Amino acid sequence: MNAVVLQPTYGAGGVTVSDWQTGVFDCCDDMGICLCGTFFPLCLSCQIASDMNECCLCGASVAMRTMYRTRYGISGSICNDFLWLGCFPNCTLCQLKRDIEKRKAMNAL
């Protein structure tokens, strides 16, 4: 049996492969997001879900990270998303929020 390691991209093939704007452990890039993710991760999850027009309870999910990643052509896999969120949930949430904010600043969201 072959394992699926890549998933289909969002849209009709027009999405190019890119990478995250910051790394998972680049928390000092935005101290406000870092502090919110450290002390109020549920609040940060709701902010992320709101940014993506989704239910507040979905912000800290593998599905949300995967949807965001596929929407912007960020390389990776569902398994990778699961592992990051399972091992480093707060850092992963902060990375997602930083990426959203950077794309907003570039008018790419």
Number of C-alpha atoms within 10 A of each C-alpha: 3 4 5 9 10 11 12 9 19 16 10 7 9 9 14 12 13 12 14 17 16 15 16 18 13 15 21 10 14 14 12 12 21 23 15 17 23 17 11 13 21 18 14 25 26 18 16 26 20 14 16 17 9 14 12 18 11 17 26 22 18 19 14 19 22 20 16 17 23 20 14 19 21 18 17 17 16 18 14 14 18 16 13 18 18 13 10 12 19 26 22 22 28 31 25 26 23 24 19 20 19 16 14 12 10 9 8 10 14
